């Protein structure tokens, strides 16, 4: 009987998880930019830091964010108007346009990161350390299983 209850929970789990985290809007925190622009800054910073490049192709950025090139281009235009990103092209081919954070963009990223980190630290301080360790270990296993399943989609 218990097995059926667990299976019922597994069938609801993906929607519950997405719904619960989707309720948290960055706009409720004192952030300097709209959520989509902050996520774009984060993704550029992440790509530049961990991919070991100074500039990120706009098409690659769109792929990482799972949005179309026109969608990311509109967001980048807003960020460029604010002086937070800089676009460059190494050829005459507009498909090879790169983007990087400006010094001001990096400062906004770091300010937002500190605000969000502080919020998460305060929230997680309410939970026992061992429970957090167990949660993250389990969450990593769930993520790995989902990633394997997701990657298998491309092979079908």
C-alpha positions in Angstrom: 0.0 0.0 0.0 2.8 2.4 0.8 4.3 1.9 -2.6 1.2 3.3 -4.3 1.3 6.4 -2.1 5.0 7.0 -3.1 4.1 6.5 -6.8 1.2 9.0 -6.5 3.7 11.5 -4.9 6.2 10.9 -7.7 3.5 11.7 -10.3 2.8 15.1 -8.6 6.3 15.9 -7.7 7.6 17.7 -10.9 4.6 20.1 -10.9 4.8 20.7 -7.2 8.5 21.4 -7.3 8.2 23.8 -10.2 5.2 25.5 -8.7 6.8 26.0 -5.3 10.0 27.6 -6.5 8.2 29.6 -9.2 6.4 31.5 -6.4 9.6 33.1 -5.4 10.1 36.2 -7.6 13.4 38.0 -7.6 11.3 41.2 -7.9 10.2 40.8 -4.3 13.8 41.3 -3.3 15.5 44.8 -3.6 17.1 44.0 -7.0 18.4 46.6 -9.4 17.0 45.0 -12.5 14.1 42.8 -13.7 14.5 39.1 -13.2 15.0 38.3 -16.9 17.9 40.8 -17.1 19.5 39.5 -13.9 19.3 35.9 -15.2 20.9 37.1 -18.5 23.8 38.9 -16.6 24.3 35.8 -14.5 24.4 33.5 -17.6 26.9 35.8 -19.3 29.1 35.9 -16.2 28.8 32.1 -15.7 29.7 31.4 -19.3 32.7 33.8 -19.3 33.9 32.5 -15.9 33.5 28.8 -16.4 33.8 28.4 -20.2 37.1 30.4 -20.0 36.1 33.0 -22.6 35.9 36.7 -22.4 33.0 37.0 -24.8 30.0 34.8 -25.2 28.3 34.2 -28.6 24.7 35.5 -28.5 23.4 32.4 -30.1 25.1 30.3 -27.4 23.6 32.5 -24.7 20.2 32.0 -26.2 20.8 28.2 -26.2 21.9 28.3 -22.5 18.8 30.3 -21.6 16.5 28.1 -23.7 15.1 31.2 -25.6 15.2 32.3 -29.2 18.0 34.6 -30.5 15.5 37.4 -31.1 14.3 37.2 -27.5 17.8 37.3 -26.1 18.7 40.1 -28.5 15.9 42.3 -27.2 17.0 41.7 -23.6 20.7 42.4 -24.5 19.7 45.6 -26.2 18.1 46.8 -23.0 21.2 45.8 -21.0 23.4 47.5 -23.6 21.3 50.7 -23.3 21.9 50.6 -19.6 25.7 50.2 -20.1 25.8 46.7 -18.5 26.8 44.7 -21.5 28.9 45.3 -24.6 28.3 43.6 -27.9 31.1 43.0 -30.4 31.5 41.3 -33.8 34.8 39.9 -35.0 33.5 39.6 -38.6 30.8 41.1 -40.8 28.6 38.1 -40.0 25.9 39.3 -37.5 25.4 35.6 -36.5 28.8 35.8 -34.8 28.0 38.6 -32.4 29.6 38.3 -28.9 28.6 39.8 -25.6 30.4 40.5 -22.4 29.7 42.3 -19.1 31.0 45.9 -18.7 32.5 46.9 -15.4 29.1 48.4 -14.4 27.4 45.1 -15.5 29.8 43.1 -13.3 29.1 45.5 -10.4 25.3 45.0 -10.8 25.8 41.3 -11.0 27.9 41.2 -7.8 25.5 43.5 -5.9 22.5 41.2 -6.9 24.5 38.1 -6.1 25.2 39.5 -2.6 21.5 40.4 -2.1 20.3 36.9 -3.2 23.0 35.1 -1.2 22.1 37.0 1.9 18.5 36.1 1.5 19.2 32.4 0.9 21.7 32.3 3.9 19.1 33.8 6.2 16.5 31.3 5.0 18.8 28.3 5.2 20.0 29.2 8.7 16.6 28.1 9.9 17.4 24.5 8.9 19.6 22.0 10.6 23.0 21.6 8.9 22.7 17.8 8.6 19.3 18.1 7.1 20.7 20.6 4.5 23.5 18.2 3.7 21.1 15.4 3.2 18.8 17.5 1.1 21.6 18.6 -1.2 23.0 15.1 -1.6 19.5 13.9 -2.6 18.9 16.9 -4.8 22.2 16.2 -6.6 21.0 12.6 -7.3 17.6 13.9 -8.6 19.4 16.4 -10.8 21.7 13.8 -12.2 18.8 11.4 -12.9 16.9 14.2 -14.6 20.0 15.3 -16.6 20.5 11.7 -17.9 16.8 11.5 -18.9 17.0 14.9 -20.6 20.1 14.0 -22.5 18.6 10.7 -23.6 15.8 12.8 -25.3 18.3 14.0 -27.9 19.3 10.5 -28.7 15.8 9.3 -29.5 
